[in-house]
Amino acid sequence: ISVYHPYYVHAKVNTIERFLNERKCKRYMVNLSSTITVLNKKKDYYGVIKNLSISGAGIIINKEFDEDLDEEVLVTLEIDQGKTFEMLSFKAKLNRTFAVERYKEYGVEITELDSKNKELLNEFLCKLEIDEKELIKKSLD
């Protein structure tokens, strides 16, 4: 950072690593509150959905989540539909876990989505896609 130009940052990159993107669908950053219910135990957890796609989600849970991978869960969240908020829910299975300092992030794959919730999810993801394109366009102008 320069004293003469404090908003100018010079970054030097030593290496660039590439990782294979194994995701089936594009994910959108959302940061939405949710309830995660472990179906066979009727146990609820508070979570934050970090990212969401038509096939799955990344969920942060701050408590120790003592469930096994492949456990079936019900994910419920409230989404903004413009002038109203709607409850979206889907069944999913836990398929990965990643420990970060004070919390764990879980990857879930959607396994069951009824027609009403599928329509809600599609509309919400389309809105996110439009918002993303508008943001990119503004940043390039």
PAZAPA-4460 file (N, C-alpha, C; in steps of 0.05 Angstrom, whole numbers, plus 32768, in hexadecimal, padded with zeros to 4 digits):
% residues 141
    n_x    n_y    n_z   ca_x   ca_y   ca_z    c_x    c_y    c_z   seq   type   mol
   8011   7FE8   8000   8000   8000   8000   8012   8019   8000     1      I     A
   800C   802B   7FEF   801C   8043   7FEC   8012   8059   7FFE     2      S     A
   8024   8068   800A   801C   807F   801A   8010   8095   8009     3      V     A
   801A   8097   7FF0   8010   80AC   7FDE   7FF5   80A4   7FD1     4      Y     A
   7FF1   808A   7FCE   7FD8   807F   7FC2   7FCD   806A   7FD5     5      H     A
   7FC0   8071   7FEB   7FB8   805D   7FFF   7FA2   804A   7FF5     6      P     A
   7F95   8050   7FDF   7F80   803E   7FD5   7F8B   802B   7FC0     7      Y     A
   7FA4   802D   7FBB   7FB2   801C   7FA6   7FC0   8006   7FB5     8      Y     A
   7FBA   7FED   7FAD   7FC7   7FD6   7FB9   7FD5   7FC7   7FA3     9      V     A
   7FEE   7FC0   7FA8   7FFD   7FB0   7F94   8000   7F94   7FA0    10      H     A
   7FF6   7F80   7F91   7FF7   7F64   7F9A   800A   7F55   7F88    11      A     A
   801B   7F44   7F94   802D   7F33   7F85   8024   7F16   7F89    12      K     A
   801F   7F08   7F73   8016   7EEC   7F74   802E   7EDB   7F6E    13      V     A
   8034   7EC8   7F80   804A   7EB6   7F7C   8042   7E9D   7F6E    14      N     A
   802B   7E92   7F75   8022   7E7A   7F67   8003   7E7B   7F64    15      T     A
   7FFA   7E6C   7F51   7FDD   7E6A   7F4D   7FD7   7E4C   7F4B    16      I     A
   7FC5   7E43   7F5C   7FBD   7E27   7F5C   7FA1   7E24   7F51    17      E     A
   7F9D   7E10   7F42   7F82   7E0B   7F36   7F77   7DF2   7F44    18      R     A
   7F5D   7DF3   7F49   7F4F   7DDD   7F55   7F38   7DD5   7F43    19      F     A
   7F34   7DBB   7F42   7F1E   7DB1   7F32   7F03   7DB8   7F3F    20      L     A
   7EF1   7DC5   7F31   7ED7   7DCB   7F3B   7EC5   7DB3   7F37    21      N     A
   7EBF   7DA6   7F4D   7EAE   7D8D   7F4B   7E91   7D93   7F4F    22      E     A
   7E89   7DAC   7F51   7E6D   7DB2   7F55   7E5D   7DAC   7F3C    23      R     A
   7E44   7DA3   7F40   7E33   7D9C   7F2A   7E26   7DB5   7F1E    24      K     A
   7E20   7DC9   7F2F   7E12   7DE1   7F27   7E1E   7DF9   7F33    25      C     A
   7E19   7E10   7F27   7E23   7E2A   7F31   7E17   7E30   7F4C    26      K     A
   7E28   7E39   7F5E   7E20   7E41   7F79   7E1F   7E5F   7F7B    27      R     A
   7E0C   7E69   7F8B   7E09   7E85   7F90   7E0E   7E8A   7FAE    28      Y     A
   7E1D   7E9F   7FB4   7E21   7EA7   7FD0   7E08   7EB4   7FDA    29      M     A
   7DFD   7EAA   7FF1   7DE4   7EB4   7FFB   7DE3   7EBC   8018    30      V     A
   7DF1   7EAE   802A   7DF2   7EB4   8047   7DD6   7EB7   8053    31      N     A
   7DC7   7EA2   8052   7DAB   7EA1   805C   7DA8   7E90   8075    32      L     A
   7D99   7E99   8089   7D94   7E8A   80A1   7D83   7E71   8099    33      S     A
   7D87   7E5B   80A7   7D78   7E43   80A1   7D76   7E31   80B9    34      S     A
   7D64   7E1E   80B7   7D61   7E09   80CC   7D68   7DEF   80BE    35      T     A
   7D79   7DE0   80CB   7D81   7DC5   80C0   7D75   7DB1   80D4    36      I     A
   7D64   7DA0   80CA   7D57   7D8B   80DB   7D62   7D70   80D2    37      T     A
   7D6E   7D62   80E5   7D76   7D46   80E0   7D5D   7D35   80E1    38      V     A
   7D56   7D29   80CB   7D3B   7D1D   80C9   7D38   7D04   80DB    39      L     A
   7D4B   7CF3   80DD   7D47   7CDB   80ED   7D49   7CE0   810B    40      N     A
   7D52   7CF8   8113   7D55   7CFE   8130   7D43   7D15   8138    41      K     A
   7D36   7D22   8125   7D25   7D3A   812A   7D35   7D4F   813A    42      K     A
   7D4E   7D53   8132   7D5F   7D66   8140   7D65   7D7E   812E    43      K     A
   7D61   7D96   8139   7D64   7DAE   8129   7D7E   7DBC   8130    44      D     A
   7D8A   7DC9   811B   7DA2   7DD9   811D   7D9D   7DF3   810F    45      Y     A
   7DA9   7E09   811A   7DA8   7E22   810B   7DC0   7E22   80F9    46      Y     A
   7DBC   7E2B   80E0   7DD2   7E2D   80CD   7DD0   7E46   80BB    47      G     A
   7DE6   7E4C   80AE   7DE6   7E61   809B   7DEE   7E55   8080    48      V     A
   7DDC   7E58   806C   7DE2   7E4D   8052   7DF5   7E61   8045    49      I     A
   7E0D   7E59   8040   7E22   7E6A   8035   7E1F   7E6C   8017    50      K     A
   7E19   7E55   800A   7E15   7E56   7FED   7DFF   7E41   7FE6    51      N     A
   7DF3   7E46   7FCF   7DDB   7E36   7FC7   7DDB   7E32   7FA9    52      L     A
   7DD3   7E1A   7FA1   7DD0   7E14   7F85   7DB7   7E03   7F81    53      S     A
   7DB1   7DFB   7F69   7D9A   7DEA   7F63   7D9E   7DCE   7F6E    54      I     A
   7DB8   7DC7   7F73   7DBD   7DAB   7F7B   7DC8   7DA9   7F98    55      S     A
   7DCE   7DBF   7FA5   7DD8   7DBD   7FC0   7DDE   7DD7   7FCD    56      G     A
   7DEC   7DD6   7FE4   7DF2   7DEE   7FF3   7E0A   7DE9   8005    57      A     A
   7E17   7DFF   800D   7E2B   7DFF   8022   7E1F   7E0C   803A    58      G     A
   7E20   7DFF   8051   7E13   7E08   8069   7E27   7E0A   8080    59      I     A
   7E27   7E20   808E   7E38   7E24   80A6   7E27   7E1F   80BF    60      I     A
   7E32   7E0F   80D0   7E24   7E09   80EA   7E39   7E0E   8100    61      I     A
   7E31   7E1E   8114   7E45   7E26   8128   7E46   7E12   813F    62      N     A
   7E33   7E00   8141   7E34   7DEB   8156   7E40   7DD2   814A    63      K     A
   7E4A   7DC1   815C   7E54   7DA7   8152   7E3D   7D97   8147    64      E     A
   7E3F   7D90   812E   7E2A   7D81   8120   7E33   7D64   8120    65      F     A
   7E28   7D55   8133   7E31   7D39   8137   7E24   7D24   8125    66      D     A
   7E1D   7D2D   810E   7E10   7D1A   80FB   7E24   7D0E   80E8    67      E     A
   7E1D   7CF7   80DD   7E2E   7CEA   80CA   7E29   7CF5   80AE    68      D     A
   7E3E   7CF4   809D   7E3A   7CFB   8081   7E25   7CE7   8076    69      L     A
   7E17   7CEF   8062   7E01   7CE0   8055   7DE8   7CE1   8066    70      D     A
   7DE8   7CF0   807C   7DD0   7CF3   808D   7DBC   7D04   807D    71      E     A
   7DA3   7CFD   807F   7D8E   7D0D   8071   7D84   7D24   8083    72      E     A
   7D84   7D3C   8077   7D7B   7D53   8086   7D66   7D62   8076    73      V     A
   7D56   7D73   8085   7D43   7D85   8079   7D4E   7DA1   807D    74      L     A
   7D51   7DB0   8067   7D5B   7DCB   8068   7D44   7DDE   8063    75      V     A
   7D40   7DF1   8075   7D2A   7E04   8072   7D36   7E20   8075    76      T     A
   7D2F   7E32   8062   7D38   7E4D   8062   7D23   7E60   8057    77      L     A
   7D26   7E7A   805D   7D14   7E8E   8053   7D22   7E9D   803D    78      E     A
   7D16   7E9F   8025   7D22   7EAD   800F   7D12   7EC5   8007    79      I     A
   7D1F   7ED9   7FFD   7D13   7EF2   7FF4   7D09   7EEF   7FD8    80      D     A
   7CEF   7EF2   7FD4   7CE3   7EF0   7FB9   7CDA   7F0B   7FAF    81      Q     A
   7CE9   7F20   7FB5   7CE2   7F3B   7FAD   7CD1   7F49   7FC2    82      G     A
   7CB7   7F47   7FBF   7CA4   7F54   7FD2   7C9C   7F42   7FE9    83      K     A
   7CA2   7F28   7FE7   7C9B   7F15   7FFC   7CB2   7F03   8003    84      T     A
   7CB0   7EF6   801A   7CC3   7EE2   8022   7CB5   7EC7   8021    85      F     A
   7CC3   7EB3   8018   7CB8   7E98   8016   7CCA   7E84   8025    86      E     A
   7CBE   7E6F   8030   7CCD   7E5A   803D   7CD4   7E45   8028    87      M     A
   7CEE   7E3F   8026   7CF8   7E2B   8013   7D02   7E14   8024    88      L     A
   7CFB   7DFB   801D   7D06   7DE4   802B   7D0C   7DCE   8017    89      S     A
   7D20   7DBF   801F   7D28   7DA8   800E   7D36   7D93   8020    90      F     A
   7D34   7D7A   8017   7D43   7D65   8025   7D5F   7D63   8017    91      K     A
   7D73   7D5D   8027   7D8E   7D5B   801D   7D9E   7D47   802D    92      A     A
   7DB4   7D3F   8021   7DC6   7D2D   8031   7DE1   7D3C   8034    93      K     A
   7DEC   7D37   804C   7E07   7D43   8052   7E1B   7D34   8041    94      L     A
   7E2C   7D42   8032   7E40   7D34   8022   7E5C   7D3D   8026    95      N     A
   7E61   7D53   8035   7E7C   7D5A   803C   7E7C   7D6D   8054    96      R     A
   7E92   7D6E   8062   7E95   7D80   8079   7EB1   7D8D   8078    97      T     A
   7EB2   7DA5   8081   7ECB   7DB4   8080   7ECD   7DC5   809A    98      F     A
   7EE1   7DC0   80AA   7EE4   7DCE   80C3   7EF2   7DE9   80BF    99      A     A
   7EE7   7DFE   80CA   7EF3   7E18   80CA   7EF6   7E20   80E7   100      V     A
   7F04   7E35   80EE   7F0B   7E3B   810A   7EF4   7E36   811E   101      E     A
   7EDE   7E44   811C   7EC9   7E43   8131   7EB0   7E35   8127   102      R     A
   7EB0   7E2A   8110   7E98   7E1D   8105   7E9F   7E08   80F1   103      Y     A
   7E8B   7DF9   80E8   7E8F   7DE6   80D3   7E7C   7DED   80BC   104      K     A
   7E86   7DE8   80A4   7E76   7DEC   808C   7E6F   7DD1   8081   105      E     A
   7E56   7DCD   807A   7E4D   7DB4   806F   7E43   7DB8   8053   106      Y     A
   7E49   7DA5   8042   7E3E   7DA5   8027   7E27   7D92   8027   107      G     A
   7E11   7D9B   801B   7DF9   7D89   8019   7DF1   7D87   7FFC   108      V     A
   7DE7   7D70   7FF5   7DDD   7D6C   7FDA   7DBE   7D68   7FDC   109      E     A
   7DB0   7D78   7FCD   7D92   7D76   7FCD   7D8A   7D5B   7FC2   110      I     A
   7D79   7D4D   7FD2   7D70   7D33   7FCA   7D52   7D33   7FC4   111      T     A
   7D43   7D45   7FD0   7D26   7D46   7FCB   7D1C   7D63   7FCC   112      E     A
   7D0E   7D6B   7FB7   7D04   7D86   7FB4   7CE9   7D84   7FA6   113      L     A
   7CD4   7D8B   7FB5   7CB9   7D8A   7FA8   7CB6   7DA0   7F93   114      D     A
   7CA1   7D9F   7F83   7C9E   7DB1   7F6D   7C9C   7DCE   7F76   115      S     A
   7C8E   7DD4   7F8C   7C8B   7DEF   7F96   7CA7   7DFA   7F9E   116      K     A
   7CB6   7DEB   7FAD   7CD0   7DF4   7FB6   7CE5   7DF5   7F9F   117      N     A
   7CE1   7DE3   7F8B   7CF3   7DE5   7F74   7CEF   7DFE   7F65   118      K     A
   7CD5   7E06   7F62   7CCF   7E1F   7F54   7CDA   7E37   7F64   119      E     A
   7CD6   7E37   7F7E   7CE1   7E4C   7F8F   7CFF   7E4F   7F8D   120      L     A
   7D0D   7E38   7F8E   7D2A   7E38   7F8C   7D33   7E42   7F70   121      L     A
   7D26   7E38   7F5B   7D2D   7E42   7F40   7D2A   7E60   7F3D   122      N     A
   7D13   7E6A   7F47   7D0E   7E87   7F45   7D23   7E97   7F55   123      E     A
   7D2A   7E8D   7F6D   7D3D   7E9A   7F7E   7D59   7E9A   7F70   124      F     A
   7D61   7E84   7F65   7D7B   7E82   7F58   7D7C   7E93   7F3F   125      L     A
   7D66   7E95   7F30   7D65   7EA7   7F19   7D68   7EC4   7F21   126      C     A
   7D5B   7ECC   7F37   7D5E   7EE7   7F42   7D7C   7EEC   7F49   127      K     A
   7D88   7ED9   7F56   7DA5   7EDC   7F5E   7DB6   7EDE   7F45   128      L     A
   7DB0   7ECF   7F30   7DC0   7ED1   7F17   7DBD   7EEC   7F0A   129      E     A
   7DA5   7EF7   7F0A   7DA0   7F12   7EFF   7DAF   7F27   7F0F   130      I     A
   7DAD   7F25   7F2A   7DBB   7F37   7F3C   7DD9   7F36   7F37   131      D     A
   7DE4   7F1E   7F34   7E01   7F1B   7F2F   7E0A   7F28   7F15   132      E     A
   7DFA   7F23   7F00   7E01   7F2F   7EE6   7E00   7F4E   7EE7   133      K     A
   7DEC   7F59   7EF5   7DEA   7F76   7EF8   7E02   7F81   7F08   134      E     A
   7E0A   7F73   7F1D   7E21   7F7C   7F2C   7E3B   7F7C   7F1C   135      L     A
   7E3E   7F67   7F0C   7E56   7F65   7EFB   7E56   7F7B   7EE7   136      I     A
   7E3F   7F80   7EDB   7E3C   7F95   7EC6   7E43   7FB0   7ED2   137      K     A
   7E39   7FB6   7EEA   7E3F   7FCF   7EF7   7E5C   7FD2   7EFE   138      K     A
   7E68   7FBC   7F07   7E85   7FBE   7F0E   7E97   7FC1   7EF6   139      S     A
   7E8D   7FBA   7EDE   7E9D   7FBD   7EC6   7E99   7FD8   7EB9   140      L     A
   7E84   7FE7   7EC0   7E7F   8001   7EB4   7E92   8016   7EBF   141      D     A
***
